[in-house]
Amino acid sequence: MTSSHPDLQHAAPRSLQRTEAEARAALLRVESCEVELDLASDVESFGSRTTLRFTSAGGATFVDLKPRRVRSLVLNGKPLGADDLVGGRLPLETVPGANELVVDAVMAFRNDGEGLHRSVDPADGRHYVYGMSFMDAAPSIFACFDQPDLKAPYTFTVRAPRDWVVVGNAPATSPEPGLWRIGPTPPLSTYFVTVVAGPYHVIRDEHDGIPLGLSSRASLAGALDADAEDLLAVTRASLDELHRLFGIRYAFGDYHQAFVPEFNAGAMENPGCVTLRDQMLSSTRLSRGARIVRATTIAHELAHQWFGNLVTPRWWDDLWLNESFAEYAGTRVVADATEYADAWVDNSYLRRCWGLGADLGPNTHPVAGTGAVDALAALQDFDGISYAKGASILRQLNTRLGDEVFLGGVVEHMRRHEFGNATMHDLFAAWEQAGAGDLSAFTGAWLRTSGADTITLDRAAGVVRRTPPPGQQVARTHTLSIAVRAAAGWTSRPLVLDAAETPVELPAEMPGEVGGPPAPVMLDPHEQTWALVLPDAATVEALPAELPAVRDDLQRAATWNQLRMAHDHGVLDPALVVDVAVAAPPVEDLEDTPVRAVPRRTVPWLLQTLLPLAPDGSRERVHLAALARVAAEPAGAEHQHSAFRLAIATATDPGALRGWLTSPPEGIEIDQDLRWRVLVRLAVLGACDAAELDAALADDPTAQARVEHSRARASLPDPAAKAWAWARFTGEVSVPNYDLEAAGTGLWQPGQEELTAPYVARYFDALDAVAEVHQGWVRGTAVEAFFPATALGQETLDRARERLADETLDLTVRRRLADATDLLARRLAVRTRYGA
């Protein structure tokens, strides 16, 4: 979705090969990088002048550069030819000792959430800029040696409009209006260098000698002001807890958190200036679930300041350590040190099935040692395995070693490699030296072997079975618990699975029911291990009666995760899951995510995956159950709002939906979020038109409203709406990343299969051009969002597999297509087996 501008490159940019990075790191040492940016002269492009000072052993190498055009190139006082710049690389013939490269270029602003992203706030027309340098994007901002192990201090000089504020990786000063200076910074890797500039609303604070800052677009100033104390409280508490855990002070000066528009990730850990998606701020009601996600994101990025920024992986295939560690530490810190003690419960709902789905899918890979040959290949493994599975395994290791050894090894690792780079071997060696003993068996079984074990209960044989992933001979030991329904409720006891079959003693029947059904049993009710845990038939049959009474929030989350995975793997009838959803709607999973494309949480999964495969009338049954829960919950309670959102999403009566806009249930206030949810649902039902949606956007001209307008407009059951959405996929109409994703998810709606049938073939035919139209992160988003998910037929599956067989297909396109194809195959298998 990047603006199409001609530049001087004669070939598509190449992703850095690991062998190339190793050779360049052996040759060079970067002493400093000075960058001058002119953000004031144009809205389409910006001036970028880079001065790189480095020492070399002497010889040929290259610098990474992706300009719109080059003004001048000078190496050691001698001009270079711009025609030598090919595929984002400028060849250099370095001399032994000190070298200086000066690159003066014009770069293009981007609108895909990468590089230097520029957006216009539809609420007031103001322009905002932020840098996202991650994975191949830095060279579109400044010339650099773009690999994690060539760190350097950075100094920025930024010329910006006079009413703009500029922040970056070090404290910023403004010697005159419109001129800003940042740095020099401590040594940084290119991938977390950033500049954030625009007429941002800024809040400043201080804690324990560390200057703190928050910023947002001016149109979100009210939301930032309202939530500032919560944001700062989580930041302060997380800083204190991380200082306590590590005993190492935060090392990057100021700590600014910039909420920026149209951000692809949840956040990015840029030292001194973390960027977060500004959908985490809202003038409407934020659920507790949304606040927990925000809190854990804050703590996650803070943990990165030590694990990732202070010590950085030498190469991308160790990047999992950054994310797994921050995932684990961030959730732990929030649960232990803030008001959000239920953070592990929310983590279970949000992350568990994401990670297991990736680990059990066609693109599964080991957590560590993925063998990424280049940066692009490493980016493909930036998934639920690198986050959720890795975090779960680190948590298991912490439990096994205890804090003294676990944290002792981490601290020694950070002190030994401070401001430098390290590998997984360095970290595990530090743990072993701290008293962990030989960890090779652990790393081999859990980190270097892909896939998840399957754990099942065989009541008849009286055993719990542990089955390794297909094709793997690994024997993992699982330490978990087993919960059994007893007379006074559920009782739990520890269970260690160190063999293929482990005997267990279970009651023959429900307590107090002679001759009654077997007692329900939950394996791993607190998700202490990493495995595909499948509930047995007797437990599933009992759940409609038992789950409403379960008071252990983590056990409720684990129950829903096990039901989801059992259904998705074709061993559980959708009708039975609907029975559980009707008896105990999963409103405890406080789904309130601004981007609703991926069904990571239970409610989106219920709507997008389960109900289309369930028996006729299932949506109506869930809708009535949601309404009953709305009526039963205290007015204004979190669960009432969660149930109401579920009621909106399952409604089939346009009259009831419109009635709620003016007369909602007691305790519910129709804010803009709920209004747009109603409008999206009306659009799906064909009970509104484009004119009404356009008018609603005109009344609420905010960035989030524009996204929901895209979702609703694409959801309308008419040919013009589908063509409108399709033009965004093909690039005929260029839109920001969130709008693109919303249009894709809106295009494919259950019940509109006849209308969308022509787009099935068009989608597969268009995949060759996707890599040219959409770049970076957005490329994968487009492939996934526009996949014909509602075309549940063998023809669709055959066509998808045919395209996957084409090895010339772009790597990112193939990766996302493989995942989507696997989900389609699983859904077809469920429909075939259970006849929905």
Buried (B, 14 or more C-beta within 10 A) or exposed (E): BBBEBEBBBEEEBBBBBBEBBBBBBEBBEBBBBBBBBBBBEEEEBBBBBBBBBBBBEEEEBBBBBBBBBBEEBBBEEEEBEBEBBBBBBBBBBBEEEEBBBBBBBBBBBBBBBBBBBBBBBBBEEBBBBBBBBBBBBBBBBBBBBBBBBBBBBBBBBBBBBEEBBBBBBBBBEBEEEBBBBBBBBBBBBBBBBBBBBBBBBBBEBEBEEBBBBBBBBBBBBEBBBBBBEBBBBBBBBBBBBBBEBBEBEBBBBBBBBBBBBBBBBBBBBBBBBBBBBBBBBBBBBBBBBBBBBBBBBBBBBBBBBBBBBBBBBBBBBBBBBBBBBBBBBBBBBBBEBBBBEBBBBBBBBBBBBBBBBBBBBBBBBBBBBBEBBBBBBBBBBBBBBBBBBBBBBBBBBBEBBEEEBBBBBBBBBBBBBBBBBBBBEBBBBBBBEBEBEEBEEBBBBBBBBBBBBBBBBEBEEEBBBBEBBEEBEBEBBBBBBBBBBBEEEBEBEEBEBEEEEBEBEBEEEBEEEEEEEBBBBBBBBBBBBBBBBBBBBBBBBBBBBBBEEBEBBBBBBBBBBBBBBBBBBBBBBBBBBBBBBBBBBBBBBBBBBBBBBBBBBBBBBBBBBBBBBBBEEBBEBBBEBBBBBBEEBEEEBBBBBBBBBBBBBBBEEBEBBBEBEEEBBEBBEBEBBBBBBBBBBBBBBBBBBBEBBEEBBEEBBBBBBBBBBBBBBBBBBEEEBBBBBBBBBBBEBBBBBBBBBBBBBBBBBBEBBEBBEEBBBBBBEBBBBBBEBBBBBBBBBBBBBBBBBBBBBEEBBEBBBEBBEEEEBBBBBBBBBBBBBBBBBBBBEBBEEBEB
